[in-house]
Amino acid sequence: MWKSVVAAVAFLALGGSAFAASAVNKDAQTRTLIVTEGGGKTELALAAGETVEFCPNGCFVTLPNGDLEALTGSETVEISGGVARIK
């Protein structure tokens, strides 16, 4: 029984980070997203070709065109041609 409990705890601990949103910049220029989480705003600069994980518990993100989107933490924001799409 202890093996099952330990396995379940390990699975939950490792699986927690899998639910973060990610952002991929496919452009040749740095692109910036503004992330609002817990009442604070942070600029997230993505270099050309960079992929980052952020927003593990849900947040709002301002896209390069100024649109504000709510994320739950499981989405991928893909930036290409200066345009961000949420997948």
CNS distance restraints for C-alpha pairs under 8 A (distance, minus, plus):
assign (resid   1 and name CA) (resid   5 and name CA) 6.53 0.50 0.50
assign (resid   2 and name CA) (resid   6 and name CA) 6.07 0.50 0.50
assign (resid   3 and name CA) (resid   7 and name CA) 5.99 0.50 0.50
assign (resid   4 and name CA) (resid   8 and name CA) 6.09 0.50 0.50
assign (resid   5 and name CA) (resid   9 and name CA) 6.21 0.50 0.50
assign (resid   6 and name CA) (resid  10 and name CA) 6.11 0.50 0.50
assign (resid   7 and name CA) (resid  11 and name CA) 6.08 0.50 0.50
assign (resid   8 and name CA) (resid  12 and name CA) 6.24 0.50 0.50
assign (resid   9 and name CA) (resid  13 and name CA) 6.12 0.50 0.50
assign (resid  10 and name CA) (resid  14 and name CA) 6.10 0.50 0.50
assign (resid  11 and name CA) (resid  15 and name CA) 5.75 0.50 0.50
assign (resid  12 and name CA) (resid  16 and name CA) 5.98 0.50 0.50
assign (resid  13 and name CA) (resid  17 and name CA) 7.93 0.50 0.50
assign (resid  14 and name CA) (resid  18 and name CA) 7.63 0.50 0.50
assign (resid  15 and name CA) (resid  19 and name CA) 7.35 0.50 0.50
assign (resid  16 and name CA) (resid  20 and name CA) 8.00 0.50 0.50
assign (resid  17 and name CA) (resid  56 and name CA) 6.90 0.50 0.50
assign (resid  18 and name CA) (resid  74 and name CA) 7.98 0.50 0.50
assign (resid  19 and name CA) (resid  56 and name CA) 6.03 0.50 0.50
assign (resid  19 and name CA) (resid  73 and name CA) 5.56 0.50 0.50
assign (resid  19 and name CA) (resid  74 and name CA) 5.06 0.50 0.50
assign (resid  20 and name CA) (resid  53 and name CA) 5.96 0.50 0.50
assign (resid  20 and name CA) (resid  54 and name CA) 5.68 0.50 0.50
assign (resid  20 and name CA) (resid  55 and name CA) 5.53 0.50 0.50
assign (resid  20 and name CA) (resid  56 and name CA) 3.90 0.50 0.50
assign (resid  20 and name CA) (resid  57 and name CA) 7.14 0.50 0.50
assign (resid  20 and name CA) (resid  73 and name CA) 4.56 0.50 0.50
assign (resid  20 and name CA) (resid  74 and name CA) 5.61 0.50 0.50
assign (resid  20 and name CA) (resid  75 and name CA) 7.73 0.50 0.50
assign (resid  21 and name CA) (resid  53 and name CA) 5.66 0.50 0.50
assign (resid  21 and name CA) (resid  54 and name CA) 5.44 0.50 0.50
assign (resid  21 and name CA) (resid  55 and name CA) 5.60 0.50 0.50
assign (resid  21 and name CA) (resid  56 and name CA) 6.36 0.50 0.50
assign (resid  21 and name CA) (resid  71 and name CA) 7.44 0.50 0.50
assign (resid  21 and name CA) (resid  72 and name CA) 7.60 0.50 0.50
assign (resid  21 and name CA) (resid  73 and name CA) 4.33 0.50 0.50
assign (resid  21 and name CA) (resid  74 and name CA) 4.83 0.50 0.50
assign (resid  21 and name CA) (resid  75 and name CA) 4.88 0.50 0.50
assign (resid  21 and name CA) (resid  76 and name CA) 5.68 0.50 0.50
assign (resid  21 and name CA) (resid  77 and name CA) 7.67 0.50 0.50
assign (resid  22 and name CA) (resid  51 and name CA) 6.92 0.50 0.50
assign (resid  22 and name CA) (resid  52 and name CA) 5.51 0.50 0.50
assign (resid  22 and name CA) (resid  53 and name CA) 4.21 0.50 0.50
assign (resid  22 and name CA) (resid  54 and name CA) 5.94 0.50 0.50
assign (resid  22 and name CA) (resid  55 and name CA) 8.00 0.50 0.50
assign (resid  22 and name CA) (resid  74 and name CA) 7.78 0.50 0.50
assign (resid  22 and name CA) (resid  75 and name CA) 6.52 0.50 0.50
assign (resid  22 and name CA) (resid  76 and name CA) 4.75 0.50 0.50
assign (resid  22 and name CA) (resid  77 and name CA) 6.16 0.50 0.50
assign (resid  23 and name CA) (resid  51 and name CA) 5.55 0.50 0.50
assign (resid  23 and name CA) (resid  52 and name CA) 5.43 0.50 0.50
assign (resid  23 and name CA) (resid  53 and name CA) 6.45 0.50 0.50
assign (resid  23 and name CA) (resid  54 and name CA) 7.79 0.50 0.50
assign (resid  23 and name CA) (resid  76 and name CA) 5.59 0.50 0.50
assign (resid  23 and name CA) (resid  77 and name CA) 4.51 0.50 0.50
assign (resid  23 and name CA) (resid  78 and name CA) 5.84 0.50 0.50
assign (resid  23 and name CA) (resid  79 and name CA) 7.62 0.50 0.50
assign (resid  24 and name CA) (resid  46 and name CA) 7.76 0.50 0.50
assign (resid  24 and name CA) (resid  49 and name CA) 7.00 0.50 0.50
assign (resid  24 and name CA) (resid  50 and name CA) 5.98 0.50 0.50
assign (resid  24 and name CA) (resid  51 and name CA) 4.41 0.50 0.50
assign (resid  24 and name CA) (resid  52 and name CA) 6.78 0.50 0.50
assign (resid  24 and name CA) (resid  76 and name CA) 7.40 0.50 0.50
assign (resid  24 and name CA) (resid  77 and name CA) 6.21 0.50 0.50
assign (resid  24 and name CA) (resid  78 and name CA) 4.86 0.50 0.50
assign (resid  24 and name CA) (resid  79 and name CA) 6.07 0.50 0.50
assign (resid  25 and name CA) (resid  30 and name CA) 7.70 0.50 0.50
assign (resid  25 and name CA) (resid  31 and name CA) 7.00 0.50 0.50
assign (resid  25 and name CA) (resid  46 and name CA) 6.24 0.50 0.50
assign (resid  25 and name CA) (resid  47 and name CA) 6.96 0.50 0.50
assign (resid  25 and name CA) (resid  48 and name CA) 5.86 0.50 0.50
assign (resid  25 and name CA) (resid  49 and name CA) 5.16 0.50 0.50
assign (resid  25 and name CA) (resid  50 and name CA) 5.54 0.50 0.50
assign (resid  25 and name CA) (resid  51 and name CA) 6.46 0.50 0.50
assign (resid  25 and name CA) (resid  78 and name CA) 6.21 0.50 0.50
assign (resid  25 and name CA) (resid  79 and name CA) 4.83 0.50 0.50
assign (resid  25 and name CA) (resid  80 and name CA) 6.59 0.50 0.50
assign (resid  26 and name CA) (resid  48 and name CA) 6.43 0.50 0.50
assign (resid  26 and name CA) (resid  49 and name CA) 5.10 0.50 0.50
assign (resid  26 and name CA) (resid  50 and name CA) 7.58 0.50 0.50
assign (resid  26 and name CA) (resid  78 and name CA) 7.26 0.50 0.50
assign (resid  26 and name CA) (resid  79 and name CA) 5.76 0.50 0.50
assign (resid  26 and name CA) (resid  80 and name CA) 5.10 0.50 0.50
assign (resid  26 and name CA) (resid  81 and name CA) 7.81 0.50 0.50
assign (resid  27 and name CA) (resid  31 and name CA) 7.93 0.50 0.50
assign (resid  27 and name CA) (resid  48 and name CA) 5.53 0.50 0.50
assign (resid  27 and name CA) (resid  49 and name CA) 6.55 0.50 0.50
assign (resid  27 and name CA) (resid  79 and name CA) 6.81 0.50 0.50
assign (resid  27 and name CA) (resid  80 and name CA) 5.36 0.50 0.50
assign (resid  27 and name CA) (resid  81 and name CA) 6.09 0.50 0.50
assign (resid  27 and name CA) (resid  82 and name CA) 7.02 0.50 0.50
assign (resid  28 and name CA) (resid  48 and name CA) 4.76 0.50 0.50
assign (resid  28 and name CA) (resid  49 and name CA) 7.04 0.50 0.50
assign (resid  29 and name CA) (resid  47 and name CA) 6.61 0.50 0.50
assign (resid  29 and name CA) (resid  48 and name CA) 5.17 0.50 0.50
assign (resid  30 and name CA) (resid  45 and name CA) 6.60 0.50 0.50
assign (resid  30 and name CA) (resid  46 and name CA) 5.42 0.50 0.50
assign (resid  30 and name CA) (resid  47 and name CA) 4.31 0.50 0.50
assign (resid  30 and name CA) (resid  48 and name CA) 5.33 0.50 0.50
assign (resid  31 and name CA) (resid  45 and name CA) 5.79 0.50 0.50
assign (resid  31 and name CA) (resid  46 and name CA) 5.30 0.50 0.50
assign (resid  31 and name CA) (resid  47 and name CA) 6.66 0.50 0.50
assign (resid  31 and name CA) (resid  48 and name CA) 7.73 0.50 0.50
assign (resid  31 and name CA) (resid  64 and name CA) 7.08 0.50 0.50
assign (resid  31 and name CA) (resid  79 and name CA) 7.94 0.50 0.50
assign (resid  31 and name CA) (resid  82 and name CA) 7.62 0.50 0.50
assign (resid  32 and name CA) (resid  43 and name CA) 6.53 0.50 0.50
assign (resid  32 and name CA) (resid  44 and name CA) 5.50 0.50 0.50
assign (resid  32 and name CA) (resid  45 and name CA) 4.33 0.50 0.50
assign (resid  32 and name CA) (resid  46 and name CA) 6.05 0.50 0.50
assign (resid  32 and name CA) (resid  63 and name CA) 7.70 0.50 0.50
assign (resid  32 and name CA) (resid  64 and name CA) 6.39 0.50 0.50
assign (resid  33 and name CA) (resid  43 and name CA) 5.90 0.50 0.50
assign (resid  33 and name CA) (resid  44 and name CA) 5.09 0.50 0.50
assign (resid  33 and name CA) (resid  45 and name CA) 6.46 0.50 0.50
assign (resid  33 and name CA) (resid  46 and name CA) 7.98 0.50 0.50
assign (resid  33 and name CA) (resid  61 and name CA) 6.54 0.50 0.50
assign (resid  33 and name CA) (resid  62 and name CA) 5.75 0.50 0.50
assign (resid  33 and name CA) (resid  63 and name CA) 5.41 0.50 0.50
assign (resid  33 and name CA) (resid  64 and name CA) 6.19 0.50 0.50
assign (resid  34 and name CA) (resid  41 and name CA) 6.60 0.50 0.50
assign (resid  34 and name CA) (resid  42 and name CA) 5.68 0.50 0.50
assign (resid  34 and name CA) (resid  43 and name CA) 4.58 0.50 0.50
assign (resid  34 and name CA) (resid  44 and name CA) 5.99 0.50 0.50
assign (resid  34 and name CA) (resid  61 and name CA) 5.52 0.50 0.50
assign (resid  34 and name CA) (resid  62 and name CA) 4.94 0.50 0.50
assign (resid  34 and name CA) (resid  63 and name CA) 6.98 0.50 0.50
assign (resid  35 and name CA) (resid  41 and name CA) 5.55 0.50 0.50
assign (resid  35 and name CA) (resid  42 and name CA) 5.18 0.50 0.50
assign (resid  35 and name CA) (resid  43 and name CA) 6.26 0.50 0.50
assign (resid  35 and name CA) (resid  44 and name CA) 6.90 0.50 0.50
assign (resid  35 and name CA) (resid  55 and name CA) 7.97 0.50 0.50
assign (resid  35 and name CA) (resid  59 and name CA) 6.88 0.50 0.50
assign (resid  35 and name CA) (resid  60 and name CA) 5.88 0.50 0.50
assign (resid  35 and name CA) (resid  61 and name CA) 4.52 0.50 0.50
assign (resid  35 and name CA) (resid  62 and name CA) 6.47 0.50 0.50
assign (resid  36 and name CA) (resid  40 and name CA) 5.51 0.50 0.50
assign (resid  36 and name CA) (resid  41 and name CA) 4.40 0.50 0.50
assign (resid  36 and name CA) (resid  42 and name CA) 6.49 0.50 0.50
assign (resid  36 and name CA) (resid  59 and name CA) 5.82 0.50 0.50
assign (resid  36 and name CA) (resid  60 and name CA) 5.06 0.50 0.50
assign (resid  36 and name CA) (resid  61 and name CA) 6.12 0.50 0.50
assign (resid  37 and name CA) (resid  41 and name CA) 6.54 0.50 0.50
assign (resid  37 and name CA) (resid  55 and name CA) 7.38 0.50 0.50
assign (resid  37 and name CA) (resid  58 and name CA) 7.41 0.50 0.50
assign (resid  37 and name CA) (resid  59 and name CA) 4.90 0.50 0.50
assign (resid  37 and name CA) (resid  60 and name CA) 6.59 0.50 0.50
assign (resid  38 and name CA) (resid  59 and name CA) 7.71 0.50 0.50
assign (resid  46 and name CA) (resid  50 and name CA) 5.77 0.50 0.50
assign (resid  46 and name CA) (resid  51 and name CA) 7.30 0.50 0.50
assign (resid  46 and name CA) (resid  52 and name CA) 7.71 0.50 0.50
assign (resid  54 and name CA) (resid  73 and name CA) 7.80 0.50 0.50
assign (resid  55 and name CA) (resid  59 and name CA) 5.81 0.50 0.50
assign (resid  55 and name CA) (resid  71 and name CA) 7.70 0.50 0.50
assign (resid  55 and name CA) (resid  72 and name CA) 7.89 0.50 0.50
assign (resid  55 and name CA) (resid  73 and name CA) 5.56 0.50 0.50
assign (resid  56 and name CA) (resid  72 and name CA) 7.94 0.50 0.50
assign (resid  56 and name CA) (resid  73 and name CA) 5.09 0.50 0.50
assign (resid  57 and name CA) (resid  72 and name CA) 6.67 0.50 0.50
assign (resid  57 and name CA) (resid  73 and name CA) 5.77 0.50 0.50
assign (resid  58 and name CA) (resid  70 and name CA) 7.49 0.50 0.50
assign (resid  58 and name CA) (resid  71 and name CA) 5.29 0.50 0.50
assign (resid  58 and name CA) (resid  72 and name CA) 4.12 0.50 0.50
assign (resid  58 and name CA) (resid  73 and name CA) 4.83 0.50 0.50
assign (resid  59 and name CA) (resid  70 and name CA) 5.96 0.50 0.50
assign (resid  59 and name CA) (resid  71 and name CA) 5.34 0.50 0.50
assign (resid  59 and name CA) (resid  72 and name CA) 6.65 0.50 0.50
assign (resid  59 and name CA) (resid  73 and name CA) 7.43 0.50 0.50
assign (resid  60 and name CA) (resid  68 and name CA) 6.69 0.50 0.50
assign (resid  60 and name CA) (resid  69 and name CA) 5.58 0.50 0.50
assign (resid  60 and name CA) (resid  70 and name CA) 4.42 0.50 0.50
assign (resid  60 and name CA) (resid  71 and name CA) 5.89 0.50 0.50
assign (resid  61 and name CA) (resid  68 and name CA) 5.68 0.50 0.50
assign (resid  61 and name CA) (resid  69 and name CA) 5.39 0.50 0.50
assign (resid  61 and name CA) (resid  70 and name CA) 6.43 0.50 0.50
assign (resid  61 and name CA) (resid  71 and name CA) 7.26 0.50 0.50
assign (resid  62 and name CA) (resid  66 and name CA) 5.73 0.50 0.50
assign (resid  62 and name CA) (resid  67 and name CA) 5.55 0.50 0.50
assign (resid  62 and name CA) (resid  68 and name CA) 4.43 0.50 0.50
assign (resid  62 and name CA) (resid  69 and name CA) 6.42 0.50 0.50
assign (resid  63 and name CA) (resid  67 and name CA) 5.36 0.50 0.50
assign (resid  63 and name CA) (resid  68 and name CA) 6.37 0.50 0.50
assign (resid  63 and name CA) (resid  69 and name CA) 7.62 0.50 0.50
assign (resid  63 and name CA) (resid  84 and name CA) 6.38 0.50 0.50
assign (resid  64 and name CA) (resid  82 and name CA) 7.08 0.50 0.50
assign (resid  64 and name CA) (resid  83 and name CA) 6.97 0.50 0.50
assign (resid  64 and name CA) (resid  84 and name CA) 6.95 0.50 0.50
assign (resid  65 and name CA) (resid  83 and name CA) 7.10 0.50 0.50
assign (resid  65 and name CA) (resid  84 and name CA) 7.93 0.50 0.50
assign (resid  71 and name CA) (resid  75 and name CA) 6.72 0.50 0.50
assign (resid  75 and name CA) (resid  86 and name CA) 6.53 0.50 0.50
assign (resid  75 and name CA) (resid  87 and name CA) 5.78 0.50 0.50
assign (resid  76 and name CA) (resid  86 and name CA) 5.71 0.50 0.50
assign (resid  76 and name CA) (resid  87 and name CA) 5.18 0.50 0.50
assign (resid  77 and name CA) (resid  84 and name CA) 6.32 0.50 0.50
assign (resid  77 and name CA) (resid  85 and name CA) 5.66 0.50 0.50
assign (resid  77 and name CA) (resid  86 and name CA) 4.58 0.50 0.50
assign (resid  77 and name CA) (resid  87 and name CA) 6.37 0.50 0.50
assign (resid  78 and name CA) (resid  84 and name CA) 5.45 0.50 0.50
assign (resid  78 and name CA) (resid  85 and name CA) 5.26 0.50 0.50
assign (resid  78 and name CA) (resid  86 and name CA) 6.32 0.50 0.50
assign (resid  78 and name CA) (resid  87 and name CA) 7.42 0.50 0.50
assign (resid  79 and name CA) (resid  83 and name CA) 5.45 0.50 0.50
assign (resid  79 and name CA) (resid  84 and name CA) 4.25 0.50 0.50
assign (resid  79 and name CA) (resid  85 and name CA) 6.42 0.50 0.50
assign (resid  80 and name CA) (resid  84 and name CA) 6.48 0.50 0.50
